Amino acid sequence: MSTAAPLRRSLVTPTTLVLVALVVIAFCFLLQRFLFGLGAVANINPGYPWGIWVVVDVIIGTAFGCGGFAMALLVYIFNRGQYHPLMRPALLSGLFGYTLGGFAVIFDLGRYWQAYNLLLPWHAQLNSVMFEVALCVMAYVVVLWIEFSPAFLERWGFAAIKRVLDRWMFVIVALGVLLPTMHQSSLGSMLLVMEYRLSPLWFTLWLPALFVISALAMGYAVVMFEATVVSKTFSLPSEHALISKMSIVVGWITVAWLVLRFGDLVARNALPLAFIGSISVFLFWVENAMFLAAALVFITPAGRASQRASFLGAVALLAGGSLYRLDAYLIGYQPLNNWSYFPSVPELMVSIGVVALEVLLYLIFIKTLPVLHGDAARR
Amino acid sequence: MTEVDRRDFLRGAGFATAAAAVPTEASAAIARPPKQISPQAVGMLYDSTLCIGCKACVAACKEANKMPAEVPATLTGWNENTWDSAEDLSGRTLNVIKVYRNGTAEQKDHEINGFAFVKRHCLHCVDPSCVSVCPVGAMQKDAATGIVSYDPDVCIGCRYCVYGCPFGVPQFDFSSALGKIAKCEFCRHLQKDGKIPACCDVCPTGASLFGPVKELEREIERRTAAAPGTPYQFPRGKIGENRPPNAATIPTYVKGVYGEHEAGGTQVRYLAGVPFPKLGLPTVGRQSPASLSEGMQHTIYQWLIAPLVAFVGFAFLARRNLALHHDDDAPPSKEG
């Protein structure tokens, strides 16, 4: 029987202190942003109204938060209970990926003090893809906290509440699979309005499918990445046996994604554009090479058996999925009037600070709450 | 006055490829039906051949909309905010005149060794992307006049309208802690008092002409049907209004009317003597981008049937599987 337990380690370490410092730096720049405007901190401009705070912190950040979604689909919908030990750490990374994505939206919004208009029914604009994304993401953040709440309830012994929650957990689990399917595909649909501004290498009617499938693949990759890093860092027994079994699923999802990606390019006659020399074309190939490398690792028995290869495969998948999103939103997009964009140092420091906060909270939670597979954590 | 960059044109060619690479049948099948222009729609006709580049329209626009003068960093040495020198649309400029220049730039409205002016502001699309993408409805299109208006008290500042506009029109003021979107609203505050948009009111040659789109379309037909060199009375201000016209001759126009079909049609139309892409007007296909993105969303989410069916299916499976592995999901914590 698998149980979860807090990891008995010190909260104050050199790593956590560095993370705290990065978070403090980010908050200083955010103060500057709130006092003097977005332009005082970020390099976003009329040609690139969205920069890394949107694309990295929200579009890519929430894909990194898809671990909970991906594992819930496998464990509860496809009934693969053997992967349950990976469920809570996956939910935890999802919890922070999404909560901090939502936080990033607030400081990126130019008129954040009116953000509550999103929740007022008389302002709802049902044709807007972003309206759907916003509501879905907000709902999913709530769902993630409820899905994860047994960890708190166990820690502080609220048995009665937990019994009620257990009875209704199937509703939460169903929402926890439905909502990410909806908004991760909609993050692709958000680009459908860019027909005349996005390169045909990325603009396709299949954007919603490509986004949700790659989000799912990235969700499994995050779980594999995190399980390996945590077991190495804290010298815990490896979860590789479990990960190795799961990776065949990831491999075929990645293959499906590549088939759709290239099948669509061929069907639209857009593939010749991938042989014109330019930075965006180069990144197109890097992005797809990452997916291909991951697919090759995960569908071959030798690749799955090797812990190192599997880890690198997960890294390749995360890098490929991130680059795909960056390309679709910024690199493959053609601005009017020759604007260019590269993030400023303060802008980068804010995004780095958000990631640091995510890692910091993750470490605090696994050390204080029953998250990790108990038999390992107690050693 | 900024020069229209040659790279704009090259980029324009890129968009044309983009439009061609999406199979139109598939895209048209997904897209919802195109929106039709209102019979009472108002618009503008900008005739580049009549424009003398005086920029009276830019100054009048700033005054009418209480926008500050803009001075590019390169000019601050001698220009201390006394002379507005806006180079492009921005959070503080709703209307701007730009120039195309080629070779010796000797002849007006000639593509080779010539020059030409172009006016940029909101085109008031028939099926606007900005209205479609705005999550809170801060962008609205008036059902009768077709004016696309902006409400800063509703806007959350997400800037999806800036990103999504195929013409690069809405602008966010990044330099202010309380920035908002800026875009031409056809001076709707002046129209309430029976006035016309400031840019058309002050235009000395009738290059910017205001009026009902239907009448502007007839005016375009008259101009393009007449032989070049024919004497012609170009109306000024508002079409049909009894202002003395500008007596001149019909120029040689390039083929087509920019804005007639672009992105599903717009209420601002352009006539010019130099090809539109050279003037920096983006090459945009006929299908409105909003019709495609809304068509896709409405296909996936029609009556919320697909999400509801998926939810019921997921809930059924989750309930069964949670019961099967109940012990796994309720791990008794030994630490407490």
Interface residues (C-beta under 8 A of the other chain):
Chain A: M1 S2 T3 A4 A5 P6 F34 L35 F36 G37 L38 G39 A40 A42 I44 N45 P46 G47 P49 W50 V75 Y76 I77 N79 G81 H84 L109 G110 R111 Y112 Q114 A115 N117 L118 H123 A124 Q125 N127 S128 V129 M130 F131 E132 A134 P150 E154 R155 G157 K162 D166 M169 F170 V171 V173 A174 L175 V177 L178 T181 M182 S185 S186 S189 M190 L192 V193 M194 E195 Y196 R197 L198 S199 P200 F203 T204 L205 P208 A267 R268 N269 A270 L273 Q334 P335 L336 N337 N338 P370 G374
Chain B: D5 R7 D8 R11 G14 F15 T17 A18 A19 A21 V22 P23 A26 S27 I30 D88 L89 S90 G91 S129 S132 V133 C134 P135 V136 G137 P152 D153 V154 C155 I156 G157 C158 R159 Y160 V162 Y163 G164 P166 F167 G168 Q171 F172 D173 F174 S175 S176 A177 L178 G179 K180 A263 G280 P282 T283 V284 G285 Q287 P289 A290 L292 S293 E294 M296 Q297 I300 Y301 P307 A310 F311 F314 A315 L317 A318 R319 R320 N321 L322 L324 H325 H326 D327 D328 D329 A330 P331 P332 S333 K334 E335 G336
